[in-house]
C-alpha cells in the first residue's frame, strides 16, 4: 500500500505544480485584461468627447481675441495693453527698445548684440522680421529704414 500512497503523493505534487502554474498564468491574463479594459475605456471616453465637440453648434466655438491677427501670436496694440501680452521673444525685443540704449533707435545688429545673440545674418534677419511685425501691430516705430524705437519716441 505504501506504493499506492507514494503514487498518490507524486500525483498530488504534480497537480499542485500545475495549479500554481495556472494561477500565475491567470494573474498574468487578469493583469493584461485590466490594462486592455482601461485602454478601451480611454478610447470610448475620447470618442464621446470628440462626438460632443463636433455636435456643438459653430457659434459655440470661441473666437480668438479681437486684437489678434490670424496666424500671428502678436496682437495689435490697444490702449492700456502692456508688452506682457506679447510672446517672450517679442517682450525681450521691447524691453531692449524701451531701455535707455533703445530710445535713440536701434538697428537690428545692435538689437541682436543687446539680446546676447550673434550678429549673424540669420539672427539679424529674424530680429528684423520680428521688429517689423511689432511696427505693423503698433508696438514700435521704424523711424528710418532699419532703425527701430519703442512707440512714443522718435529718433533724430
C-alpha positions as CSV (number, residue, x, y, z in Angstrom):
1,X,0.0,0.0,0.0
2,X,2.9,2.3,0.5
3,X,3.4,2.4,-3.2
4,X,-0.1,3.5,-3.8
5,X,0.3,6.3,-1.3
6,X,3.6,7.2,-2.9
7,X,1.9,7.3,-6.3
8,X,-0.9,9.5,-4.9
9,X,1.6,11.9,-3.3
10,X,3.5,12.2,-6.5
11,X,0.3,12.8,-8.5
12,X,-0.8,15.4,-5.8
13,X,2.6,17.1,-6.1
14,X,2.3,17.2,-9.9
15,X,-1.3,18.6,-9.8
16,X,-0.2,21.3,-7.1
17,X,2.6,22.4,-9.5
18,X,0.0,22.6,-12.4
19,X,-2.4,24.6,-10.2
20,X,0.4,27.0,-9.2
21,X,1.4,27.4,-12.9
22,X,-2.2,28.0,-13.9
23,X,-2.7,30.6,-11.1
24,X,0.4,32.5,-12.3
25,X,-0.9,32.4,-15.9
26,X,-4.4,33.5,-14.6
27,X,-2.8,36.5,-12.8
28,X,-0.9,37.5,-15.9
29,X,-4.0,37.2,-18.1
30,X,-6.0,39.2,-15.4
31,X,-3.4,42.0,-15.5
32,X,-3.5,42.1,-19.3
33,X,-7.3,42.1,-19.3
34,X,-7.3,45.0,-16.8
35,X,-4.9,47.0,-19.0
36,X,-6.9,46.3,-22.1
37,X,-10.1,47.3,-20.4
38,X,-8.5,50.6,-19.2
39,X,-7.3,51.3,-22.8
40,X,-10.8,50.5,-24.1
41,X,-12.3,53.0,-21.6
42,X,-9.9,55.7,-22.6
43,X,-10.8,55.3,-26.3
44,X,-14.5,55.2,-25.5
45,X,-14.2,58.4,-23.5
46,X,-12.2,60.1,-26.3
47,X,-14.8,59.1,-28.8
48,X,-17.6,60.5,-26.7
49,X,-15.7,63.8,-26.1
50,X,-15.0,64.2,-29.8
51,X,-18.6,63.5,-30.7
52,X,-19.7,66.1,-28.2
53,X,-17.3,68.7,-29.5
54,X,-18.4,68.0,-33.1
55,X,-22.0,68.2,-32.2
56,X,-21.7,71.7,-30.8
57,X,-23.1,74.5,-32.9
58,X,-20.5,76.5,-34.8
59,X,-21.4,79.7,-32.8
60,X,-20.2,77.9,-29.6
61,X,-16.7,77.9,-30.9
62,X,-14.6,80.5,-29.0
63,X,-13.2,83.1,-31.4
64,X,-9.7,84.5,-30.9
65,X,-9.2,87.8,-29.2
66,X,-10.4,90.6,-31.4
67,X,-6.9,92.2,-31.5
68,X,-5.2,89.0,-32.7
69,X,-4.1,88.8,-36.2
70,X,-4.7,85.5,-38.0
71,X,-1.6,83.3,-38.0
72,X,0.3,85.6,-35.6
73,X,0.9,85.5,-31.9
74,X,1.5,89.2,-31.8
75,X,-1.8,91.2,-31.1
76,X,-2.4,94.7,-32.4
77,X,-1.7,97.1,-29.6
78,X,-4.7,98.7,-28.0
79,X,-4.9,101.4,-25.3
80,X,-3.8,100.1,-21.9
81,X,-2.0,97.0,-23.3
82,X,1.4,96.2,-22.0
83,X,4.2,94.2,-23.6
84,X,3.4,91.4,-21.2
85,X,0.7,90.2,-23.7
86,X,3.4,89.6,-26.3
87,X,5.3,86.3,-26.7
88,X,8.6,86.0,-24.8
89,X,10.8,86.8,-27.8
90,X,8.9,90.0,-28.6
91,X,8.8,91.0,-24.9
92,X,12.7,90.8,-24.9
93,X,12.9,93.0,-28.0
94,X,10.5,95.5,-26.5
95,X,12.5,95.6,-23.2
96,X,15.7,96.4,-25.2
97,X,13.9,99.1,-27.3
98,X,12.4,100.6,-24.2
99,X,15.8,100.7,-22.4
100,X,18.0,103.8,-22.5
101,X,20.0,102.4,-25.4
102,X,16.9,101.8,-27.5
103,X,15.4,105.2,-27.0
104,X,17.6,106.7,-29.7
105,X,16.7,103.9,-32.1
106,X,18.4,100.6,-32.8
107,X,19.5,98.8,-35.9
108,X,18.9,95.0,-35.8
109,X,22.6,94.2,-35.4
110,X,22.6,96.4,-32.3
111,X,19.4,94.8,-31.1
112,X,21.0,91.3,-31.6
113,X,24.0,92.3,-29.6
114,X,21.9,93.7,-26.8
115,X,19.9,90.5,-26.7
116,X,23.1,88.4,-26.5
117,X,22.7,86.9,-29.9
118,X,25.4,86.6,-32.5
119,X,25.1,89.2,-35.2
120,X,25.0,86.6,-38.0
121,X,22.6,87.2,-40.9
122,X,20.1,84.6,-39.9
123,X,19.7,86.1,-36.4
124,X,19.7,89.7,-37.6
125,X,17.0,88.9,-40.3
126,X,14.9,87.1,-37.7
127,X,15.0,90.1,-35.4
128,X,14.3,92.4,-38.4
129,X,11.2,90.4,-39.2
130,X,10.0,90.5,-35.5
131,X,10.8,94.2,-35.2
132,X,8.8,94.9,-38.4
133,X,5.9,92.8,-37.0
134,X,6.0,94.9,-33.8
135,X,5.8,98.1,-36.0
136,X,2.8,96.6,-38.0
137,X,1.0,95.8,-34.8
138,X,1.6,99.2,-33.3
139,X,4.1,98.3,-30.6
140,X,7.2,100.0,-32.1
141,X,8.2,102.6,-34.7
142,X,10.6,102.4,-37.6
143,X,11.9,105.9,-37.7
144,X,14.3,105.4,-40.6
145,X,14.9,102.3,-42.7
146,X,16.2,99.6,-40.4
147,X,16.1,101.8,-37.2
148,X,13.5,100.8,-34.6
149,X,12.3,102.6,-31.5
150,X,9.6,101.9,-28.9
151,X,6.3,103.6,-29.5
152,X,6.2,107.2,-28.3
153,X,9.8,108.2,-29.1
154,X,11.3,109.4,-32.2
155,X,15.0,109.2,-33.0
156,X,16.5,112.1,-34.9
